Amino acid sequence: MTAVALDRISWRQPPALVKAQIYARANQDNDGPLSPYRSLHRREVGTSTTSSLFDPPNQKALSEETLQQFWDQIALHVRSVNKMEEDNGQEKAYEVKGMEQKDITLGKKGFYVSSIKGTKTKRDRFNQDSYTVIQLNTGEQIYVVCDGHGDVGEKIAQRVSRTLPYYLSMAIKNNDKCVTEKIIEWAFDASHSELIAFGNISRYDTYQSGCAVNVVLVDERTIWSAHVGDSRTMVLTLGQANVLDGYWVTEDHTPLSEKDRIEEKGGELVFYQQEESITEDGSGELVSKDGKGMISANDTSEQVLEDSIQRIYLKGKNYPGLRVSRVFGDLCLGNPGIVIHSPAIKGIPRTPDQTQLILIASDGVWEFTETSAVASQIENAMKTRHKLRLPINEGMAKIGSQIAKDAQRKWLQKGSYVDDVACVAAVINNSSS
């Protein structure tokens, strides 16, 4: 059966009109119910909906020479690299400095990275997730995961994963090596402004393309988490015998969670409910209790709305259909302030007498997996390694790899559409060493 979905129409319209506006979407790319945005008519660059409608921040793009000088003076890092074309299920290319590639697989440096391309449409040639792990010369560690979306999402994600560590390093250096919420906010703002300037000179579409961003910055005393979007960061603490003592996880920036600001600034929320199966192009079939494909916010419980597919549109328009309320890029919503790039920040004290772990993963991991299940999975693996007296670093690398593979398997069980999956797993404190 060919998957169809409802056009972006008001649920208030008569059923006959609703029915008349159903159309096939099987050939549309990057545009399924689970994709980060859903624009119902593909927009050509140069039409009346270009970013020139708004004035971008007055920020110059970083020169390639400036960025290269920064990366050249870093002794240890690993970062993903966009290739011209990638096969479905393929591990994303990356470059390393200060270690060998096998060190990542075995977790010898205390962390593991992975980014696997999903199975989308024939036109989706790129894995749009990017990551960076870097150890600054001042001792701080920075972990970044960016989940791109839109026509040039992979370029935006890679750019942000390169520039955000630069701005964080600059801010730390200028603040006497002291990390605060204020300098993290500044780095996010600077990186976002640079992205807009870089997009203008590179002719990248930042109007309807963007990325979710998750950062963990570790200094001597604190594990700092900052994020925008729906990728997640977990910080886990293990007690004696590697029993889970507790964990903390970021909250997704969903449209419903910031409904007041979105509507006040000129956005409109639409709620969809989705069938179990996901088709080859990722479109699936959108249904609701009344079969109309959209759920009325007025006559549906809060829980049903939270469990639905929530999308943000410009009021009265049929684009962009974004699924997150905070993001880098997406200027069609960002310039009016409908969505924002201000990060949610949390500082978690380091506990040297306990083992602390972090896991950062794009939303491809969390779509069908609860955070509590991942926490139990990590705990069980760590307890087993304690009993067998096996290295915990290698164990975290193995569990990071397994989490990524499990996520892909769950996507395939739902249908042929598989989202990109990025995962960074790291040991921050190792009390058993």
GUMAR-766827 format. One record per atom (N, C-alpha, C): x, y, z. Coordinates in steps of 0.2 Angstrom, whole numbers, padded with zeros to 4 digits, always signed. Atoms other than C-alpha are relative to their C-alpha. Layout:
N
XYZ...
***
This chain:
433
+0004-0006+0000+0000+0000+0000+0004+0006+0000-0004-0006+0000+0007+0017-0005-0002+0004+0006+0001-0004-0006+0009+0028+0010-0002+0007-0002+0003-0007+0001-0001+0044+0010+0000+0004+0007+0000-0004-0006-0002+0058+0022-0005+0006-0001+0004-0006+0001-0013+0073+0025+0004+0006-0002-0004-0006+0001-0008+0090+0018-0001+0004+0006+0000-0005-0006-0004+0104+0031-0006+0004-0001+0006-0004+0000-0022+0110+0033-0003+0000+0007+0003-0001-0007-0032+0116+0048-0005-0006+0001+0004+0005-0002-0041+0102+0057-0007+0003+0001+0007-0003-0001-0056+0114+0058-0004+0000-0007+0003+0000+0007-0060+0112+0039-0005-0006+0000+0005+0005+0001-0075+0101+0034+0004-0007-0002-0003+0007+0002-0071+0082+0032+0001-0001-0007+0000+0001+0007-0075+0083+0014+0006+0003-0003-0006-0004+0002-0061+0096+0011+0006-0003+0003-0006+0004-0002-0049+0086+0022+0001-0006-0004-0001+0006+0004-0052+0071+0012+0003+0002-0007-0003-0002+0006-0049+0080-0004+0007+0002+0000-0007-0002+0000-0032+0086+0001+0005-0005+0002-0004+0006-0001-0025+0069+0004+0004-0001-0006-0004+0001+0006-0010+0066-0008+0005-0005+0002-0006+0005-0001+0004+0053-0010+0006+0004+0001-0007-0004-0002+0021+0058-0003+0005-0005-0001-0005+0005+0000+0030+0042-0007+0007+0002-0003-0006-0002+0004+0043+0051-0018+0004+0006+0004-0003-0006-0003+0047+0066-0006+0005-0003+0005-0006+0002-0004+0064+0065+0003+0000+0004+0006-0002-0003-0007+0069+0069+0021-0007+0003+0002+0007-0004-0001+0050+0073+0024-0005-0005+0003+0004+0004-0003+0043+0059+0034-0003+0003+0007+0002-0003-0006+0033+0061+0050+0005+0000+0005-0005+0000-0005+0048+0057+0060+0006+0004-0002-0006-0004+0002+0060+0068+0050-0001+0007+0005+0000-0006-0004+0065+0084+0060-0005+0006-0003+0005-0005+0002+0054+0095+0049-0004-0003-0006+0005+0002+0006+0040+0093+0036-0002+0006-0004+0002-0006+0004+0039+0106+0023-0005-0004-0006+0004+0004+0004+0024+0101+0012+0001+0002-0008-0002-0002+0007+0030+0110-0004+0008+0002+0000-0008-0002+0000+0049+0110-0008+0001+0007-0002-0001-0007+0001+0055+0127-0008+0007+0001-0004-0006-0001+0005+0067+0133-0022+0004+0006+0003-0004-0006-0002+0082+0145-0017-0002+0005-0004+0001-0006+0004+0078+0162-0022-0007+0002-0001+0007-0002+0000+0059+0162-0020-0001+0005+0006+0002-0005-0005+0050+0174-0008+0001-0002+0007-0001+0003-0007+0054+0163+0007+0008-0001+0001-0007+0000-0002+0073+0166+0007+0002+0004+0006-0002-0004-0006+0083+0172+0022+0001+0007-0001-0001-0007+0001+0085+0189+0014-0006+0004+0003+0005-0004-0003+0068+0193+0022+0002+0003+0007-0002-0002-0006+0077+0195+0038+0007+0002+0000-0007-0002-0001+0093+0204+0043+0004-0005+0005-0004+0004-0004+0106+0191+0049+0004+0004+0005-0005-0003-0005+0117+0195+0065+0006+0003-0004-0006-0003+0003+0132+0206+0061+0006-0004+0002-0006+0004-0002+0145+0192+0063+0003-0003-0006-0004+0003+0006+0159+0187+0051+0001-0007+0001-0002+0007+0000+0162+0169+0046+0007-0001+0002-0007+0001-0001+0178+0162+0053+0003-0003-0006-0004+0003+0006+0191+0159+0040+0002-0007+0001-0003+0007+0000+0197+0142+0036+0007+0000+0003-0006-0001-0003+0214+0148+0041+0000+0000+0008+0001-0001-0007+0208+0153+0058-0002-0007+0004+0003+0006-0002+0199+0137+0061+0006-0006+0000-0005+0005+0001+0214+0126+0055+0005+0002+0005-0005-0001-0006+0226+0135+0067-0002-0002+0006+0002+0003-0006+0215+0131+0081+0001-0008+0001-0001+0007-0001+0214+0113+0077+0007-0003-0001-0007+0003+0000+0232+0111+0073+0004+0000+0007-0004+0000-0007+0237+0116+0091-0004-0004+0005+0003+0005-0004+0225+0103+0098+0004-0006+0000-0004+0006+0001+0235+0088+0103-0004-0006-0001+0004+0006+0001+0220+0076+0104-0007+0002-0002+0007+0000+0002+0204+0075+0095-0002-0005-0005+0003+0004+0005+0193+0065+0084-0007+0004-0002+0006-0003+0002+0179+0072+0073-0002-0003-0007+0002+0003+0006+0168+0066+0059+0001+0004-0006-0002-0003+0006+0170+0070+0041-0006-0002-0005+0004+0001+0005+0157+0072+0028+0003-0002-0007-0002+0002+0006+0160+0062+0012-0005+0002-0005+0004-0002+0005+0153+0065-0005-0006-0004+0000+0006+0005+0000+0141+0050-0004+0002-0006+0005+0000+0005-0005+0138+0037+0009-0005-0005-0001+0005+0005+0001+0130+0020+0009-0004-0001+0006+0004+0002-0006+0116+0015+0020+0003-0004+0005-0002+0004-0005+0121+0008+0036+0008+0000+0001-0007-0001-0001+0139+0014+0034+0002+0005+0005-0003-0004-0005+0150+0021+0048+0003+0006-0003-0003-0006+0003+0154+0039+0045+0007+0001+0001-0008-0001+0000+0172+0044+0041+0001+0004+0005-0003-0004-0005+0182+0052+0054+0007+0001+0000-0007-0001+0000+0199+0059+0057+0002+0001+0007-0002+0001-0007+0209+0057+0073+0007+0004+0000-0006-0003-0002+0224+0066+0081+0002-0002+0007-0002+0002-0007+0234+0060+0096-0002-0007+0002+0002+0007-0002+0228+0042+0095+0000-0004-0007+0002+0004+0006+0225+0028+0083-0007-0002+0000+0007+0001+0001+0209+0023+0076-0003-0006+0005+0002+0006-0004+0209+0006+0086-0001+0003+0008+0001-0003-0007+0210+0017+0102-0007+0002+0001+0007-0001-0001+0192+0022+0099-0004-0006+0001+0003+0006+0000+0186+0005+0096+0000-0003+0007-0002+0003-0006+0194-0001+0112-0001+0005+0006+0001-0005-0005+0190+0015+0122+0006+0002+0004-0006-0001-0004+0208+0017+0127+0001+0007+0002-0001-0007-0002+0207+0036+0128-0006+0002+0004+0006-0001-0004+0191+0034+0138-0007+0002-0003+0006-0001+0003+0178+0037+0125-0001-0004-0006+0002+0004+0006+0169+0029+0110-0004+0005-0004+0005-0004+0004+0161+0038+0095-0002-0005-0006+0003+0004+0006+0150+0031+0081-0005+0005-0003+0005-0004+0003+0139+0039+0068-0002-0005-0007+0002+0005+0005+0129+0027+0056-0005+0003-0004+0005-0002+0004+0120+0032+0041-0006-0004+0000+0006+0004+0000+0102+0027+0041-0002-0002-0007+0003+0002+0007+0091+0021+0026-0006+0004-0001+0005-0005+0002+0081+0035+0019-0002-0001-0007+0002+0000+0007+0077+0039+0001+0006+0000-0004-0006+0000+0004+0088+0038-0014+0004+0007-0001-0003-0007+0001+0091+0057-0014+0003+0002+0007-0004-0001-0006+0097+0056+0004+0007-0003+0000-0006+0003+0001+0115+0053+0001+0005+0001+0006-0004-0002-0005+0122+0060+0017-0002-0002+0007+0001+0001-0007+0123+0055+0035+0000+0007+0003+0001-0007-0002+0117+0072+0043+0002+0001+0007-0002-0001-0007+0124+0068+0061+0008+0001+0000-0007-0002-0001+0141+0075+0066+0002+0000+0007-0002+0000-0007+0152+0073+0081+0007+0003+0001-0007-0002-0002+0168+0080+0089+0002-0002+0007-0003+0001-0007+0178+0075+0104+0007+0003+0000-0006-0004+0000+0192+0086+0109+0003+0001+0007-0003-0001-0007+0204+0088+0124+0004+0006-0001-0004-0006+0000+0210+0106+0126+0006+0000+0003-0006+0000-0003+0227+0110+0130+0000+0003+0007+0001-0002-0007+0221+0118+0146-0003-0005+0004+0002+0006-0004+0214+0101+0151-0007-0002+0000+0008+0001+0000+0195+0103+0148-0001-0005-0006+0003+0005+0006+0186+0089+0137-0006+0003-0002+0006-0002+0003+0173+0094+0125-0003-0006-0005+0003+0005+0004+0161+0082+0117-0006+0003-0003+0005-0004+0004+0149+0088+0103-0004-0005-0004+0004+0004+0005+0135+0079+0094-0005+0005-0003+0005-0004+0004+0125+0088+0080-0004-0004-0004+0004+0004+0004+0110+0081+0072-0003+0005-0005+0002-0005+0005+0107+0090+0055-0007-0002-0003+0006+0001+0004+0091+0091+0045-0001+0005-0005+0001-0004+0006+0085+0099+0029+0005-0001-0005-0004+0002+0006+0093+0100+0012+0008+0000+0001-0007-0001-0001+0110+0105+0019+0002-0002+0007-0001+0001-0007+0109+0098+0037+0006-0003+0001-0007+0003-0001+0125+0088+0035+0005+0005+0001-0005-0006+0000+0135+0104+0031-0001+0004+0006+0001-0004-0006+0127+0114+0045+0002-0004+0007-0002+0004-0006+0130+0100+0058+0007-0001+0000-0007+0000+0000+0148+0098+0053+0003+0007+0002-0003-0007-0001+0151+0117+0053-0001+0001+0008+0001-0002-0007+0144+0119+0071+0004-0005+0004-0004+0004-0004+0153+0104+0077+0008+0002+0000-0006-0003+0001+0169+0113+0071+0001+0006+0004-0001-0006-0002+0166+0130+0077-0002+0001+0008+0002+0000-0007+0158+0127+0094+0006-0001+0005-0006+0001-0004+0174+0120+0102+0004+0006+0000-0004-0006+0001+0183+0135+0095-0002+0005+0005+0002-0005-0005+0172+0147+0104+0000-0002+0007+0000+0002-0007+0171+0137+0120+0007+0001+0002-0007+0000-0002+0190+0136+0120+0002+0008+0001-0001-0007-0001+0191+0155+0117-0003+0003+0006+0003-0003-0006+0179+0159+0131+0003-0002+0006-0004+0002-0006+0188+0148+0143+0006+0003+0001-0006-0003-0001+0204+0155+0140+0000+0008+0002+0002-0007-0002+0197+0173+0141-0003+0001+0007+0003-0001-0007+0189+0169+0158+0004-0004+0005-0005+0003-0005+0205+0163+0167-0002-0007+0001+0001+0007+0000+0201+0145+0163-0006-0002+0005+0006+0001-0005+0184+0146+0173-0006-0001-0005+0006+0001+0004+0169+0138+0165-0006+0002+0004+0006-0002-0003+0152+0146+0169-0006+0000-0005+0005+0000+0005+0135+0146+0161+0000+0006-0005-0001-0006+0005+0138+0163+0154+0004-0001-0006-0004+0001+0006+0152+0158+0143-0002-0005-0004+0003+0005+0004+0143+0143+0137-0005+0003-0004+0005-0004+0004+0129+0154+0132+0003+0004-0005-0004-0005+0005+0141+0166+0123+0002-0005-0005-0003+0005+0005+0149+0151+0114-0006-0002-0005+0006+0002+0004+0132+0145+0108-0002+0006-0005+0002-0005+0004+0127+0162+0102+0005+0002-0005-0005-0002+0005+0144+0166+0093+0000-0006-0005+0000+0005+0005+0143+0149+0085-0006+0000-0005+0006+0000+0004+0125+0151+0079+0001+0006-0005+0000-0006+0004+0129+0169+0072+0005-0002-0005-0005+0002+0005+0145+0162+0063-0003-0004-0005+0003+0004+0005+0134+0149+0055-0004+0003-0005+0004-0004+0004+0122+0162+0048+0005+0003-0005-0005-0004+0004+0137+0172+0041+0003-0005-0005-0003+0005+0005+0145+0156+0034-0005-0002-0005+0005+0002+0005+0129+0151+0026-0001+0005-0005+0000-0005+0005+0128+0167+0017+0005+0000-0005-0006+0000+0004+0145+0167+0010+0001-0007-0004-0001+0007+0003+0144+0148+0006-0006-0002-0004+0006+0001+0004+0126+0149-0001-0003-0006+0003+0004+0005-0004+0120+0136+0012-0007+0003+0002+0006-0002-0003+0102+0136+0016-0001-0001+0007+0002+0001-0007+0100+0140+0034-0007+0003+0002+0007-0002-0001+0082+0146+0031-0004-0006+0002+0004+0005-0002+0075+0129+0032+0004-0007+0001-0005+0006-0002+0090+0118+0037+0003+0002+0006-0003-0002-0007+0098+0117+0054+0002-0006+0003-0003+0006-0004+0104+0105+0068-0002+0001+0007+0000+0000-0007+0101+0100+0085+0007-0001+0003-0007+0000-0002+0116+0102+0096+0000-0002+0008-0001+0002-0007+0122+0093+0112+0007+0001+0001-0007-0001-0002+0138+0098+0121+0001-0002+0007-0003+0001-0006+0147+0091+0136+0007+0003+0001-0006-0003-0001+0161+0101+0143+0002-0002+0007-0002+0003-0006+0171+0093+0157+0006+0004+0003-0006-0003-0003+0183+0103+0169+0002-0003+0006-0002+0004-0006+0191+0099+0185-0005-0002+0005+0005+0001-0006+0176+0100+0196-0007-0001-0003+0007+0000+0003+0160+0100+0184+0000-0003-0006+0002+0003+0007+0152+0090+0170-0006+0005-0002+0005-0005+0003+0143+0104+0160-0004-0003-0006+0004+0002+0006+0129+0099+0148-0004+0006-0002+0004-0005+0003+0121+0111+0136-0002-0002-0007+0003+0003+0006+0109+0107+0122-0006+0005-0003+0006-0002+0003+0096+0113+0110-0003-0006-0005+0003+0005+0005+0084+0101+0101-0002-0006+0004+0003+0006-0003+0079+0083+0104+0005-0006+0000-0005+0005-0002+0096+0074+0105+0000+0000+0007+0000+0000-0008+0099+0068+0123+0007-0001+0002-0006+0001-0004+0114+0068+0135-0002-0003+0007+0001+0003-0007+0114+0056+0150+0007+0001+0004-0006+0001-0005+0126+0057+0165-0002-0005+0005+0001+0006-0005+0127+0041+0175+0005+0000+0005-0005+0001-0006+0135+0038+0192-0001-0007+0002+0000+0007-0002+0140+0021+0197+0003+0000+0007-0002+0001-0006+0142+0016+0215+0005-0007+0001-0004+0006-0001+0151+0000+0223-0002-0005-0005+0001+0006+0005+0152-0015+0211-0003+0003-0006+0003-0003+0006+0147-0003+0197-0008+0000+0000+0007+0000+0000+0129-0003+0203-0002+0007-0001+0003-0007+0002+0119+0012+0196-0002+0004+0006+0002-0005-0006+0118+0026+0209-0005+0005-0002+0005-0005+0003+0108+0037+0198+0002+0003-0007-0001-0003+0006+0107+0046+0182-0004+0007-0001+0004-0006+0002+0102+0063+0174+0000+0000-0007+0001+0000+0007+0096+0066+0157-0003+0007-0002+0003-0006+0003+0092+0081+0146-0007+0000-0001+0007+0000+0002+0074+0086+0142+0000+0002-0007+0001-0002+0007+0069+0087+0124-0003+0007-0001+0003-0006+0001+0065+0104+0117-0006-0001-0005+0005+0002+0004+0048+0099+0110-0005+0007-0001+0005-0006+0001+0035+0112+0102-0005+0001+0006+0005-0001-0005+0022+0108+0116+0003+0003+0006-0003-0003-0006+0035+0112+0130+0001+0007+0000-0001-0008+0001+0037+0130+0123-0006+0003-0004+0005-0002+0004+0020+0132+0116-0002+0008+0000+0002-0007-0001+0017+0149+0123+0004+0005-0004-0004-0004+0004+0032+0157+0115-0001+0000-0007+0001+0001+0007+0029+0149+0099-0006+0004-0003+0006-0003+0002+0012+0155+0097+0000+0008+0000-0001-0008-0001+0016+0173+0104+0004+0003-0006-0004-0003+0005+0029+0175+0091-0002-0001-0008+0002+0000+0007+0019+0170+0076+0000-0007-0003+0000+0007+0003+0020+0151+0075-0006-0004+0002+0006+0004+0000+0007+0138+0074+0002-0008+0002-0001+0007-0001+0007+0120+0082-0005-0004-0003+0004+0005+0003+0000+0105+0073+0002-0007+0003-0001+0007-0003-0002+0088+0081-0002-0006-0004+0001+0006+0004-0001+0072+0071+0001-0006+0005-0001+0006-0003-0003+0054+0077+0002-0005-0006-0003+0004+0005+0007+0041+0068-0002-0008+0000+0001+0007+0000+0004+0023+0063+0007-0004+0002-0006+0004-0002+0016+0009+0069+0005-0001-0005-0005+0001+0006+0024+0006+0052+0003+0006-0003-0003-0005+0003+0036+0017+0044+0002-0002-0007-0001+0002+0006+0037+0016+0025+0007+0002-0003-0006-0001+0003+0052+0016+0013+0003+0007+0000-0003-0007+0000+0053+0035+0011-0001+0003+0007+0001-0003-0007+0049+0038+0030-0006+0003+0001+0006-0004-0001+0032+0045+0027-0005-0003+0004+0005+0003-0004+0021+0032+0035-0007+0003-0002+0007-0003+0001+0003+0036+0036-0002+0003+0007+0002-0004-0006-0003+0050+0048-0008-0001+0001+0007+0002-0002-0019+0045+0057-0002+0003+0007+0002-0002-0007-0029+0051+0072-0006-0004+0002+0006+0004-0003-0044+0045+0082-0006+0000-0005+0006-0001+0005-0056+0052+0069+0002-0001-0007-0003+0001+0007-0045+0047+0054+0001+0005-0004-0001-0006+0005-0042+0064+0048+0007+0002+0000-0008-0001+0001-0023+0064+0051+0002+0005+0005-0002-0006-0005-0023+0079+0064-0004-0001+0006+0003+0000-0007-0027+0080+0082-0002+0007+0002+0002-0006-0003-0037+0094+0089+0003+0001+0007-0003-0002-0006-0028+0103+0103-0005+0001+0005+0006-0003-0004-0045+0108+0110-0004-0006+0003+0004+0006-0002-0053+0090+0112+0004-0006+0002-0004+0006-0001-0038+0079+0116+0004+0001+0006-0004+0000-0006-0029+0075+0132+0007+0002+0000-0007-0002+0000-0012+0082+0137+0004-0005-0002-0004+0006+0001-0005+0065+0137+0000-0002-0008+0000+0002+0007-0011+0061+0119+0004+0005-0004-0003-0005+0004-0004+0078+0113+0008-0001+0001-0007+0001-0001+0013+0074+0121+0003-0006-0004-0002+0006+0003+0014+0057+0113-0001+0001-0008+0001-0001+0007+0009+0064+0096+0007+0003-0004-0006-0004+0004+0021+0071+0082-0002+0007+0000+0001-0007-0001+0022+0089+0086+0004+0004-0005-0003-0003+0005+0026+0101+0072-0001+0008+0000+0001-0007+0000+0029+0120+0071+0000+0003-0007+0001-0003+0006+0023+0130+0056+0000+0008+0001+0002-0007+0000+0023+0149+0052-0007+0000-0001+0008+0000-0001+0005+0154+0056-0002+0002-0007+0003-0001+0006-0005+0152+0040+0004-0002-0006-0004+0003+0005+0009+0144+0030+0001-0007+0000+0000+0008+0000+0013+0126+0025+0007-0002+0001-0007+0002-0002+0031+0126+0031+0002+0004+0006-0004+0005+0002+0043+0122+0039-0002-0007+0003+0001+0006-0004+0035+0109+0051+0005-0003+0004-0006+0002-0004+0049+0108+0063-0002-0003+0006+0003+0005-0006+0048+0095+0077+0004+0003+0006-0003-0002-0006+0059+0105+0089-0001+0007+0001+0002-0007-0001+0057+0122+0098+0007+0004+0001-0007-0004-0001+0076+0126+0100+0005-0004-0005-0004+0003+0005+0089+0123+0086+0005+0005-0003-0004-0004+0004+0103+0130+0076-0002+0001-0007+0003+0000+0007+0098+0137+0059-0007+0001+0000+0007+0000+0001+0080+0136+0053-0002+0007+0001+0002-0007-0001+0079+0155+0051-0007+0002-0001+0007-0002+0002+0062+0155+0044-0004+0000+0007+0003-0001-0006+0057+0152+0062+0004+0003+0006-0004-0003-0005+0072+0158+0071+0001+0007+0000-0001-0008+0001+0073+0176+0065-0006+0003+0004+0006-0003-0004+0055+0179+0072+0000-0001+0007-0001+0002-0007+0060+0171+0088-0005-0006+0002+0005+0005-0001+0047+0157+0086+0004-0006+0003-0005+0004-0003+0062+0145+0089+0006+0003+0002-0006-0004-0002+0078+0150+0098+0006-0005+0000-0006+0004-0001+0096+0144+0100+0003+0000+0006-0003+0000-0007+0098+0147+0118+0000-0007+0003+0000+0007-0003+0104+0131+0127-0003+0000+0007+0002+0002-0007+0097+0123+0142+0007-0003+0003-0007+0002-0002+0113+0121+0153-0001-0003+0007+0000+0003-0006+0116+0110+0168+0007-0002+0002-0007+0002-0003+0132+0108+0179-0001-0005+0005+0000+0005-0005+0134+0092+0188+0007-0001+0003-0007+0001-0004+0148+0090+0201+0003-0006-0002-0003+0006+0000+0161+0078+0198+0001-0003+0006-0001+0004-0006+0163+0064+0211+0006-0005-0001-0006+0004+0002+0181+0057+0210-0001-0007+0003+0001+0006-0003+0176+0043+0222-0005-0005-0003+0005+0004+0004+0163+0037+0210+0001+0000-0007-0001+0001+0007+0163+0031+0192-0006+0004-0003+0005-0004+0003+0154+0044+0181+0001-0001-0008+0000+0001+0007+0149+0041+0163-0004+0005-0004+0005-0004+0004+0141+0051+0149-0001-0004-0006+0003+0002+0006+0131+0046+0134-0003+0006-0004+0003-0005+0004+0127+0058+0120-0003-0003-0006+0003+0003+0006+0115+0052+0106-0005+0004-0003+0005-0003+0004+0105+0059+0092-0006-0003+0001+0006+0002-0001+0087+0057+0092-0002-0007-0003+0001+0006+0003+0088+0042+0081+0001-0006+0005+0000+0005-0005+0093+0032+0096-0006+0000+0005+0005-0001-0005+0079+0039+0107-0007-0001-0003+0007+0001+0003+0064+0037+0095-0004-0006+0002+0003+0006-0003+0060+0020+0101+0003-0003+0006-0004+0003-0006+0071+0018+0116-0001+0005+0006+0001-0004-0006+0067+0024+0134+0007+0001+0003-0007-0001-0003+0082+0032+0143+0001-0004+0006-0001+0005-0005+0078+0021+0158+0003-0007-0002-0002+0006+0003+0081+0006+0147+0007+0000-0002-0008-0001+0002+0098+0013+0141+0004+0000+0006-0004+0000-0006+0103+0016+0159+0001-0007+0003-0001+0007-0002+0099-0002+0164+0005-0004-0004-0004+0003+0004+0108-0008+0149+0008+0002+0001-0007-0002-0002+0124+0002+0154+0002-0003+0006-0001+0002-0007+0122-0003+0172+0002-0008+0000-0001+0007+0000+0121-0022+0168+0007-0001-0003-0006+0001+0003+0136-0021+0156+0006+0002+0005-0006-0002-0004+0147-0012+0169+0000-0004+0006+0000+0005-0005+0142-0024+0183+0003-0006-0002-0003+0006+0003+0147-0038+0172+0008+0001+0000-0007-0002+0000+0164-0030+0169+0003+0000+0007-0003-0001-0006+0167-0027+0187+0001-0008+0003+0000+0007-0002+0163-0046+0191+0006-0003-0003-0005+0003+0003+0175-0051+0178+0007+0003+0000-0006-0004-0001+0188-0038+0182+0002+0002-0007-0002-0002+0007+0188-0031+0164+0000+0008+0000+0000-0007+0000+0192-0013+0160-0006+0003-0002+0006-0003+0001+0178-0001+0161+0000+0004-0006+0000-0004+0006+0184+0010+0147-0002-0004-0006+0002+0004+0006+0183-0004+0134-0008-0002+0001+0007+0002-0001+0166-0009+0142-0005+0006-0003+0004-0006+0002+0159+0009+0139+0000+0000-0008+0000+0000+0007+0165+0008+0121-0004-0006-0003+0004+0005+0003+0157-0009+0118-0008+0002+0001+0007-0001-0001+0140-0003+0125-0002+0006-0004+0001-0005+0005+0141+0013+0115-0002-0003-0007+0001+0003+0007+0143+0002+0099-0007-0004+0000+0006+0004+0000+0128-0009+0105-0006+0004+0000+0005-0004+0000+0117+0005+0108-0002+0003-0007+0001-0002+0007+0119+0012+0091-0003-0005-0005+0003+0006+0004+0116-0005+0083-0007-0002+0002+0007+0001-0003+0101-0008+0094-0005+0005-0003+0005-0005+0003+0093+0008+0088-0001-0001-0007+0002+0001+0007+0095+0004+0070-0004-0006-0001+0004+0006+0000+0088-0013+0073-0008+0002+0001+0007-0002-0002+0072-0005+0081-0003+0004-0006+0003-0003+0006+0070+0006+0066-0002-0004-0005+0002+0005+0005+0070-0008+0054-0006-0004+0002+0006+0004-0002+0057-0017+0064-0006+0004-0001+0005-0005+0002+0046-0002+0061-0002+0000-0007+0000-0001+0007+0049-0002+0043+0006+0001-0004-0006-0001+0003+0062+0002+0030+0003+0006+0001-0003-0007-0001+0065+0020+0035+0004-0001+0006-0004+0000-0006+0080+0021+0047+0003+0007+0001-0003-0007-0001+0086+0038+0054+0008-0001+0001-0007+0000-0002+0104+0042+0056+0001-0001+0007-0001+0001-0007+0112+0037+0073+0007+0002+0001-0007-0002-0003+0126+0046+0082+0000-0001+0007-0001+0002-0007+0133+0041+0098+0007+0001+0003-0007-0001-0004+0147+0047+0110-0001-0002+0007+0001+0003-0007+0150+0037+0126+0007+0001+0003-0007-0002-0003+0164+0042+0138+0000-0002+0008-0001+0001-0007+0171+0038+0155+0003+0006+0003-0002-0006-0002+0173+0054+0165+0005-0001+0006-0004+0002-0006+0179+0047+0182-0001-0008+0000+0000+0007-0001+0184+0029+0185+0003-0001+0007-0002+0001-0007+0184+0025+0203+0004-0007+0001-0003+0007+0000+0190+0007+0199+0007+0000-0002-0007+0000+0003+0207+0013+0191+0005+0001+0005
***
